Amino acid sequence: MSEPPSRSLQLLAQLETQIEHLATLETEVKHWQAVAERHRQRSNRLERQMYRITPQFMAERDGLNQERDAAHRVLAQLVDLLLPMMEEASLEQVGINALRGVVESAMALLKDPRFLDKTNLDKTAFNDPV
């Protein structure tokens, strides 16, 4: 009769060992699931960045940069031409008042940091929060 309790204790010890092993396996599975999730997020982030750096995107961004630079040059030339004319009062008074608003608007645009910021176009493409 003493063997059944001994056998029960042996089975209980085996069961405890198996439970510990299962707990270790569960911890390991959770670790690898977390690793897989991090890799999935990184893969998604890289895919989004690759999509944003396509030749079409680069060409569009370069075109917008060129247009902005051209607009900046034209506005600067306009201000350079109109300021001396306004100072000399060589235009009729009505024309001077109309041009004063144009010059002030152009000067405000030229001083606007968003207009001068060359990185403004890139902010959405390369500052990826993920």
Buried (B, 14 or more C-beta within 10 A) or exposed (E): EEEEEEEEEEEEEEEEEEEEEEEEEEEEEEEEEEEEEEEEEEEEEEEEEEEBEEEEEEEEBEEEBEEBEEEBEEBEEBBEEBEEBBEEEEBEEEEBEEBEEEBEEBBEBBEEEEBEEEEBBEEEBEEEEE
